[in-house]
Amino acid sequence: MNLLDEFKQSQKKTGDKIPKFRIGDTVRVHFRIVEGEKERIQVYEGVVIGRKGDEGPEANFTVRRVAFGEGVERVFPLHSPRVEKVQVTREGSVRRAKLYYLRERSGKAARVKAKERSTVKKAQQ
């Protein structure tokens, strides 16, 4: 392994710290913000519209939310030390790998269907 690969592997988070979420899920990303000498955690909540890089060290995910009537997207590095945690608040049921079509939609048309939990429970019984 060359020096670059070793550095990338050292920057990866361990298995228990990698959040398990998929495209279409509504997530809350706790992101560390540095303002001058002060440091705080800001929560960014929205729908995951894309992932890149799977679980590798350069993996990213894009979260979209609507703030004050304007769509805002933010790309987070999955293994960044600034990403404190990612909480899944709602699991979405989608059939695409990227949800870029949500950019042209607004209101109810921009919603992602929730995954039905009752069918999962029935299958386990």
Secondary structure, DSSP 8 states (H G I E B T S, - for coil): --HHHHHHHHHS--TTTS----TT-EEEEEEEEEETTEEEEEEEEEEEEEEESTTSTT-EEEEEEEETTEEEEEEEETT-TTEEEEEEEE-B--S-S--GGGGG--GGGG---B--HHHHHHHH-
